[in-house]
Amino acid sequence: MSEKKSKGQALYDELAYEKKNYFEVASKSERKKMFAYAEGYKAFLDDAKTEREACAAAVKMAEENGFTEYRFGDALAAGDKKYFVNRGKSVVVFRVGSKDLEKHGMRIIASHIDAPRIDVKQNPLYEEAGMCFLKTHYYGGIKKYQWTAIPLALHGVVVLKDGTKVELRVGEDPKDPVFYIDDLLPHLGQEQMAGNAGKIIEGEQLNVVVGGMPYPDEEVGKKIKLTVLHYLNEKYGMCEEDFLSAELSAVPAYPARDVGFDRALIGAYGHDDRVCAYPALTAVLNGETEHTVLAMLVDKEEIGSEGTTGMQCKIYEDLMEEICIAMGASFRKVRFASKCLSSDVTAAYDPNFASVYERMNSAMLSCGTCMSKFTGARGKSGSNDANAEFVGEVRKMFEKEGVVWQTAELGKVDIGGGGTVAKYLANLNIDTVDLGVPVISMHAPWELISKADLYSNYMAFLAFMK
């Protein structure tokens, strides 16, 4: 029999704020939905290890749900379900709502589908010491030593001399070979281990082993290199010069897996930021709404959102304007009325490295999707810093729909920091706030998230769309 609460305790429970573990407060049926939703997400991750593959997977899912391709100038009407592909590396999936655009604006969820990886250089192939290697240039913020001595797969495209584009995806099937970046054995690594962690492995040492069999011809100087070239020519029609017009990436070769005896967590490559992109996509595909809603799945966030496929490109602004024109609405008025969730991951509190976190304002694993009012570094430099009114509005949406969520910042003040695409949407005069899933070991070849937070993110997007 429970004891009656004191007046003070009852008052504290009413007034104080405590984060909730979603697993604890979820019903049995809701936990079942969490786990079922996670299976679809894991399959998406395994299909989408590059931004090109994520874009293609999103298009496939959209078409299976009755969405059709949109081209600038197409007529639009309420109820239309469309997707727009930008250069095969980013995609906007949207539904045209019945609500007045100028009055209610658009509901936008913006995520990115690129992830840290090891890119192959344009003139990469060389032979040395009984091995053939590809020279590389890493992409995004990584700890370089984490990418050595693990199985890697090669993904990407090659545009051949005659203009033909061929796709490579080697290392994912159990029957495929994998690739490898070597590291120094500990017996000879005393000097290496005494150095700065950022220098344990230099960028120019991230060379990928791709072969070791000499071509059977004594007159050839680089026999192992020729074996590799011969294979690439037989399989893909490539010659060495075709690397000049290739985009190839080495990514971890292992699939997404459940972690822990209770299977509450998911370990995988690319949670940042596909753990937000997948819920954004599925919310627009499956959600019920009268608003015009857009899931923007963009490229190049990990290197500053630059280029023709990054969030800073005018193409996304142009698309929103085209939708307004088709619906007879003023783009300026629509922007002012629109709202955006910039959905990117945040750092989950890690008790093994507690010194870099301020616990009260850190995201806790399994306590739901996390709102970050601001990001940036030091004095919030480079941050959107959402206004309190919009935060209150989103908070009210979540309360109404029973979304379990939390707030956090990325580590202690003056320690590190990070940024998202939020400021680029906010620069269009669109109210924007960051919302995303907490991640352990962010930017590592294998990251960790909670199924509860993944599902909470999806539920938050459904609430936002309503």
C-alpha positions as CSV (number, residue, x, y, z in Angstrom):
1,M,0.0,0.0,0.0
2,S,1.5,3.3,-1.1
3,E,2.0,6.1,1.5
4,K,0.2,9.4,1.1
5,K,2.4,12.1,-0.3
6,S,3.2,15.1,1.9
7,K,1.8,18.5,0.8
8,G,5.3,19.6,-0.2
9,Q,6.0,16.5,-2.2
10,A,2.7,16.8,-4.0
11,L,3.5,20.4,-4.8
12,Y,7.0,19.5,-6.0
13,D,5.6,16.8,-8.3
14,E,3.2,19.3,-9.7
15,L,5.7,22.1,-10.3
16,A,9.1,20.5,-10.9
17,Y,10.3,19.1,-14.3
18,E,11.7,15.6,-14.7
19,K,12.6,13.8,-17.9
20,K,10.6,10.7,-18.6
21,N,12.1,7.4,-19.9
22,Y,9.8,6.6,-22.9
23,F,10.1,2.9,-22.3
24,E,8.8,3.3,-18.8
25,V,5.8,5.4,-19.6
26,A,4.9,3.6,-22.9
27,S,2.1,1.0,-23.0
28,K,2.9,-2.5,-24.1
29,S,1.2,-1.9,-27.5
30,E,3.2,1.3,-27.9
31,R,6.5,-0.5,-27.2
32,K,5.5,-3.1,-29.8
33,K,5.1,-0.3,-32.3
34,M,8.5,1.1,-31.4
35,F,10.2,-2.2,-32.2
36,A,8.2,-2.8,-35.4
37,Y,9.0,0.7,-36.6
38,A,12.7,0.1,-35.9
39,E,12.8,-2.9,-38.2
40,G,11.8,-0.7,-41.2
41,Y,14.4,1.9,-40.1
42,K,17.2,-0.7,-40.0
43,A,16.3,-1.9,-43.5
44,F,16.5,1.7,-44.7
45,L,19.9,2.1,-43.1
46,D,21.3,-1.0,-44.8
47,D,19.9,0.2,-48.2
48,A,21.1,3.8,-47.8
49,K,24.8,4.1,-46.9
50,T,25.4,7.1,-49.1
51,E,23.4,10.1,-49.9
52,R,22.7,8.8,-53.4
53,E,21.4,5.5,-52.0
54,A,19.3,7.3,-49.4
55,C,17.8,9.5,-52.0
56,A,16.9,6.5,-54.2
57,A,15.5,4.6,-51.2
58,A,13.3,7.6,-50.3
59,V,12.0,7.9,-53.9
60,K,11.2,4.2,-53.9
61,M,9.2,4.5,-50.7
62,A,7.4,7.6,-52.0
63,E,6.4,5.9,-55.2
64,E,5.1,2.8,-53.3
65,N,2.9,5.3,-51.3
66,G,1.4,6.9,-54.4
67,F,3.7,9.9,-54.8
68,T,4.8,11.0,-58.2
69,E,7.7,13.1,-59.5
70,Y,7.3,16.9,-59.6
71,R,9.0,19.1,-62.2
72,F,9.1,22.9,-62.0
73,G,6.0,24.3,-63.7
74,D,3.7,21.4,-63.0
75,A,0.2,22.2,-61.9
76,L,-0.5,21.4,-58.2
77,A,-3.8,21.0,-56.3
78,A,-4.8,20.1,-52.7
79,G,-4.2,16.4,-52.1
80,D,-1.3,16.1,-54.5
81,K,1.5,13.8,-53.3
82,K,4.9,14.7,-55.0
83,Y,8.6,14.3,-54.7
84,F,11.4,16.4,-56.2
85,V,14.9,15.0,-56.8
86,N,17.9,17.2,-56.9
87,R,20.9,15.7,-58.8
88,G,20.2,12.2,-57.3
89,K,21.7,13.3,-54.0
90,S,18.8,15.1,-52.2
91,V,15.0,14.8,-52.4
92,V,12.0,16.8,-51.1
93,V,8.9,14.7,-50.5
94,F,5.8,16.9,-50.1
95,R,2.0,16.8,-49.9
96,V,-0.2,19.8,-50.9
97,G,-2.7,20.5,-48.2
98,S,-6.2,22.1,-48.2
99,K,-5.4,24.8,-45.7
100,D,-4.7,28.3,-47.0
101,L,-1.0,28.6,-47.7
102,E,-0.7,32.4,-47.0
103,K,-2.5,32.0,-43.6
104,H,-1.1,28.7,-42.4
105,G,2.2,28.4,-44.3
106,M,4.1,25.2,-44.9
107,R,5.2,22.6,-42.3
108,I,8.8,21.7,-43.1
109,I,11.0,19.0,-41.7
110,A,14.6,19.3,-42.8
111,S,17.1,16.5,-42.3
112,H,20.3,15.5,-44.1
113,I,21.2,12.2,-45.6
114,D,25.0,12.4,-46.0
115,A,27.2,11.0,-43.3
116,P,30.9,11.0,-42.4
117,R,32.8,8.6,-44.6
118,I,36.1,7.9,-46.5
119,D,36.0,9.2,-50.1
120,V,38.3,7.9,-52.8
121,K,40.6,10.5,-54.4
122,Q,40.4,11.2,-58.2
123,N,43.8,9.6,-58.9
124,P,43.8,6.9,-56.3
125,L,45.2,3.6,-57.4
126,Y,48.7,2.5,-56.5
127,E,50.7,-0.7,-55.7
128,E,53.3,-1.1,-52.9
129,A,54.8,-3.9,-50.8
130,G,52.6,-6.7,-52.1
131,M,49.3,-4.7,-51.8
132,C,47.2,-2.4,-54.0
133,F,45.6,0.6,-52.4
134,L,43.2,3.4,-53.1
135,K,44.2,6.8,-51.8
136,T,41.4,8.7,-50.0
137,H,40.2,12.0,-48.5
138,Y,37.9,11.7,-45.5
139,Y,34.5,13.5,-45.6
140,G,33.1,15.2,-42.5
141,G,34.3,15.3,-38.9
142,I,35.7,12.0,-37.9
143,K,38.2,10.5,-35.5
144,K,40.5,9.0,-38.1
145,Y,41.8,6.2,-36.0
146,Q,38.3,4.7,-35.7
147,W,38.2,3.9,-39.4
148,T,41.2,1.6,-39.4
149,A,41.1,-2.2,-39.0
150,I,37.4,-2.6,-39.7
151,P,35.6,-4.1,-42.8
152,L,34.7,-1.5,-45.4
153,A,32.4,-1.6,-48.4
154,L,32.9,0.5,-51.6
155,H,29.8,2.4,-52.8
156,G,29.4,5.0,-55.5
157,V,29.2,5.8,-59.2
158,V,31.7,6.0,-62.0
159,V,31.1,8.0,-65.2
160,L,33.0,6.2,-67.9
161,K,34.8,7.9,-70.8
162,D,31.8,7.5,-73.1
163,G,29.5,9.1,-70.5
164,T,28.0,5.8,-69.3
165,K,27.3,5.9,-65.5
166,V,27.9,2.6,-63.6
167,E,27.2,2.0,-59.9
168,L,29.4,0.1,-57.5
169,R,28.3,-1.5,-54.3
170,V,30.8,-4.1,-53.1
171,G,31.2,-5.4,-49.6
172,E,27.6,-5.6,-48.4
173,D,26.6,-9.1,-49.6
174,P,28.1,-11.9,-47.4
175,K,29.7,-13.3,-50.5
176,D,31.4,-10.0,-51.4
177,P,35.0,-9.2,-50.6
178,V,35.4,-6.3,-48.2
179,F,38.1,-3.6,-48.0
180,Y,40.4,-2.5,-45.3
181,I,42.5,0.4,-43.9
182,D,45.5,-1.0,-42.0
183,D,46.8,0.1,-38.6
184,L,50.1,-0.3,-36.8
185,L,50.5,-3.3,-34.5
186,P,50.8,-2.4,-30.8
187,H,54.2,-4.1,-30.6
188,L,55.6,-1.3,-32.8
189,G,53.2,1.4,-31.8
190,Q,54.8,3.0,-28.8
191,E,55.7,6.2,-30.6
192,Q,52.3,6.3,-32.4
193,M,50.3,5.9,-29.1
194,A,52.4,8.6,-27.4
195,G,51.2,11.2,-29.9
196,N,48.1,13.4,-30.0
197,A,44.9,11.4,-30.7
198,G,44.2,13.5,-33.8
199,K,47.6,12.5,-35.2
200,I,47.5,8.7,-34.4
201,I,46.4,8.2,-37.9
202,E,47.1,11.0,-40.5
203,G,44.6,11.7,-43.3
204,E,47.1,10.6,-45.9
205,Q,47.4,7.2,-44.1
206,L,43.8,6.3,-44.7
207,N,44.6,4.2,-47.7
208,V,42.2,1.4,-48.6
209,V,43.6,-2.1,-49.4
210,V,41.8,-3.3,-52.5
211,G,44.1,-6.1,-53.8
212,G,47.1,-8.4,-53.4
213,M,47.2,-10.8,-56.3
214,P,49.9,-10.3,-59.0
215,Y,48.8,-10.5,-62.7
216,P,50.4,-13.5,-64.3
217,D,52.8,-11.7,-66.7
218,E,56.4,-11.2,-65.9
219,E,56.8,-8.3,-68.2
220,V,54.3,-6.1,-66.3
221,G,55.8,-3.8,-63.6
222,K,52.8,-3.2,-61.4
223,K,51.2,-6.7,-61.4
224,I,48.8,-6.3,-58.5
225,K,47.6,-2.9,-59.8
226,L,47.0,-4.6,-63.1
227,T,44.9,-7.3,-61.5
228,V,42.7,-4.7,-59.9
229,L,42.4,-2.7,-63.1
230,H,41.6,-5.9,-65.0
231,Y,38.8,-6.8,-62.6
232,L,37.3,-3.2,-62.7
233,N,37.5,-3.4,-66.5
234,E,35.8,-6.8,-66.8
235,K,33.1,-6.0,-64.2
236,Y,32.4,-2.3,-64.9
237,G,34.1,-1.4,-68.1
238,M,36.5,0.9,-66.3
239,C,40.0,2.0,-67.1
240,E,42.2,3.9,-64.6
241,E,41.3,7.3,-66.1
242,D,37.7,6.8,-65.2
243,F,38.5,7.4,-61.6
244,L,38.8,11.0,-62.6
245,S,35.0,11.2,-63.0
246,A,34.0,8.9,-60.1
247,E,32.4,9.4,-56.7
248,L,33.4,6.4,-54.6
249,S,33.2,6.1,-50.9
250,A,34.4,3.6,-48.3
251,V,31.8,3.0,-45.6
252,P,31.5,0.4,-42.8
253,A,30.5,-3.0,-44.3
254,Y,28.4,-4.2,-41.4
255,P,24.6,-4.0,-41.2
256,A,22.4,-2.3,-38.6
257,R,22.0,-4.5,-35.5
258,D,20.0,-4.6,-32.3
259,V,22.2,-3.9,-29.2
260,G,21.7,-5.3,-25.7
261,F,20.0,-8.4,-24.3
262,D,16.7,-6.5,-24.4
263,R,17.2,-5.2,-28.0
264,A,16.3,-1.7,-26.9
265,L,19.1,0.0,-28.8
266,I,20.3,0.0,-32.5
267,G,24.0,0.1,-33.5
268,A,24.6,1.2,-37.1
269,Y,26.6,3.4,-39.5
270,G,24.8,6.6,-40.5
271,H,22.4,7.3,-37.6
272,D,23.6,10.9,-38.1
273,D,21.3,11.9,-39.7
274,R,19.3,9.1,-41.3
275,V,17.7,8.5,-37.9
276,C,15.9,11.8,-38.4
277,A,15.6,11.6,-42.2
278,Y,13.7,8.3,-42.1
279,P,11.0,9.5,-39.5
280,A,10.7,12.7,-41.5
281,L,10.1,10.8,-44.7
282,T,7.7,8.2,-43.2
283,A,5.7,11.0,-41.4
284,V,5.0,12.8,-44.7
285,L,4.2,9.5,-46.4
286,N,1.9,8.2,-43.7
287,G,0.7,11.1,-41.7
288,E,-2.7,12.8,-41.8
289,T,-2.7,16.5,-42.3
290,E,-4.5,19.4,-43.9
291,H,-1.2,21.5,-44.0
292,T,1.1,21.5,-47.0
293,V,4.0,19.5,-45.6
294,L,7.6,18.9,-46.9
295,A,10.3,16.5,-45.9
296,M,13.6,17.9,-47.1
297,L,16.3,15.3,-47.2
298,V,19.4,17.2,-48.2
299,D,23.1,16.6,-48.8
300,K,26.5,18.1,-47.7
301,E,25.5,19.0,-44.1
302,E,28.6,17.4,-42.8
303,I,30.8,19.8,-44.7
304,G,28.8,23.0,-44.2
305,S,25.7,22.5,-46.4
306,E,27.6,23.8,-49.5
307,G,27.2,23.1,-53.2
308,T,24.3,22.4,-55.4
309,T,22.8,19.7,-53.2
310,G,23.4,21.3,-49.8
311,M,20.8,23.3,-47.8
312,Q,22.4,26.6,-48.8
313,C,21.6,26.0,-52.5
314,K,18.7,28.1,-53.8
315,I,17.0,25.1,-55.3
316,Y,15.0,24.4,-52.1
317,E,13.9,28.0,-51.9
318,D,13.0,27.9,-55.6
319,L,10.9,24.7,-55.0
320,M,8.9,26.3,-52.2
321,E,8.3,29.4,-54.4
322,E,7.1,27.1,-57.3
323,I,4.6,25.5,-55.0
324,C,3.3,28.9,-53.9
325,I,3.0,30.0,-57.6
326,A,1.1,26.8,-58.5
327,M,-1.2,27.4,-55.6
328,G,-1.7,31.2,-56.3
329,A,0.0,32.3,-53.0
330,S,2.5,35.0,-52.2
331,F,5.8,33.3,-51.4
332,R,6.7,36.1,-48.9
333,K,3.5,35.7,-47.0
334,V,3.9,31.9,-47.0
335,R,7.4,32.0,-45.7
336,F,6.3,34.2,-42.8
337,A,3.5,31.8,-41.9
338,S,5.6,28.6,-42.3
339,K,7.2,26.6,-39.5
340,C,10.2,24.2,-39.6
341,L,11.7,21.5,-37.6
342,S,15.4,21.2,-38.4
343,S,15.8,17.6,-37.6
344,D,19.4,16.6,-36.8
345,V,20.8,14.4,-34.1
346,T,22.3,15.6,-30.8
347,A,24.8,14.1,-28.3
348,A,23.4,11.7,-25.8
349,Y,24.8,11.9,-22.3
350,D,27.5,9.3,-22.0
351,P,28.5,8.3,-18.4
352,N,31.9,7.0,-19.6
353,F,32.8,10.6,-20.7
354,A,30.7,12.6,-18.2
355,S,33.2,15.4,-17.8
356,V,32.3,17.0,-21.2
357,Y,28.5,17.1,-20.4
358,E,26.4,19.3,-18.2
359,R,24.0,16.7,-17.0
360,M,21.0,18.9,-16.4
361,N,21.0,20.1,-20.0
362,S,22.1,16.9,-21.7
363,A,20.0,14.6,-23.8
364,M,19.3,11.3,-22.0
365,L,19.0,8.0,-24.0
366,S,15.4,6.8,-24.3
367,C,13.9,10.0,-22.9
368,G,12.5,10.9,-26.3
369,T,13.4,13.1,-29.2
370,C,15.4,16.1,-28.2
371,M,14.7,19.8,-28.9
372,S,17.8,22.0,-29.1
373,K,16.7,25.6,-28.8
374,F,20.2,26.6,-30.0
375,T,23.4,24.9,-31.3
376,G,26.6,26.6,-32.3
377,A,29.8,26.9,-30.3
378,R,31.1,29.0,-27.5
379,G,28.7,32.0,-27.3
380,K,26.1,30.2,-29.5
381,S,28.1,31.2,-32.6
382,G,26.6,30.0,-35.8
383,S,23.3,29.1,-34.1
384,N,19.7,29.7,-35.1
385,D,18.6,30.1,-31.5
386,A,14.8,29.7,-31.8
387,N,12.5,32.2,-30.1
388,A,10.6,31.3,-27.0
389,E,7.2,31.8,-28.7
390,F,7.9,29.2,-31.3
391,V,9.4,26.7,-28.8
392,G,6.2,27.2,-26.7
393,E,4.1,26.5,-29.8
394,V,5.9,23.3,-30.6
395,R,5.7,22.3,-26.9
396,K,1.9,22.7,-27.1
397,M,1.7,20.6,-30.2
398,F,3.6,17.8,-28.5
399,E,1.6,18.1,-25.3
400,K,-1.6,17.8,-27.2
401,E,-0.5,14.6,-29.0
402,G,1.2,13.0,-26.0
403,V,4.8,13.1,-27.5
404,V,7.6,12.2,-25.1
405,W,10.4,14.6,-25.6
406,Q,13.2,16.5,-23.9
407,T,15.6,19.4,-24.4
408,A,19.4,19.6,-24.4
409,E,22.4,21.4,-25.6
410,L,25.5,19.8,-27.2
411,G,27.9,19.4,-24.2
412,K,29.3,21.9,-21.7
413,V,29.6,25.6,-22.5
414,D,32.9,26.3,-24.3
415,I,33.5,22.6,-25.0
416,G,33.1,21.8,-28.7
417,G,29.7,22.5,-30.3
418,G,28.0,21.8,-33.6
419,G,25.6,23.1,-36.2
420,T,22.7,22.1,-38.3
421,V,20.7,23.3,-41.3
422,A,18.4,25.3,-39.1
423,K,19.9,28.7,-39.7
424,Y,19.5,28.4,-43.5
425,L,15.7,27.9,-43.2
426,A,15.5,30.6,-40.5
427,N,17.3,33.0,-42.9
428,L,14.2,32.7,-45.1
429,N,12.1,34.2,-42.2
430,I,10.7,30.7,-41.3
431,D,10.4,29.9,-37.6
432,T,12.8,27.0,-37.0
433,V,14.0,24.9,-34.1
434,D,16.2,21.8,-34.0
435,L,14.7,18.5,-33.0
436,G,16.4,15.2,-33.3
437,V,17.5,11.9,-31.8
438,P,20.2,11.6,-29.1
439,V,23.2,9.6,-30.4
440,I,26.1,7.8,-28.5
441,S,29.5,7.8,-30.4
442,M,28.3,10.3,-33.0
443,H,30.4,10.3,-36.2
444,A,32.0,6.9,-35.4
445,P,31.8,4.1,-37.9
446,W,29.1,2.6,-35.7
447,E,26.8,4.8,-33.7
448,L,24.2,3.9,-31.0
449,I,20.6,5.1,-30.6
450,S,17.5,4.1,-28.7
451,K,14.4,2.6,-30.4
452,A,12.3,4.7,-28.0
453,D,13.9,8.0,-29.3
454,L,13.6,6.9,-32.9
455,Y,9.9,6.3,-32.5
456,S,9.4,9.5,-30.4
457,N,11.0,11.4,-33.3
458,Y,8.4,9.9,-35.7
459,M,5.5,10.7,-33.3
460,A,6.8,14.3,-32.9
461,F,6.8,14.8,-36.7
462,L,3.2,13.5,-37.0
463,A,2.2,15.9,-34.2
464,F,3.9,18.8,-36.0
465,M,2.2,18.0,-39.3
466,K,-1.2,18.2,-37.7
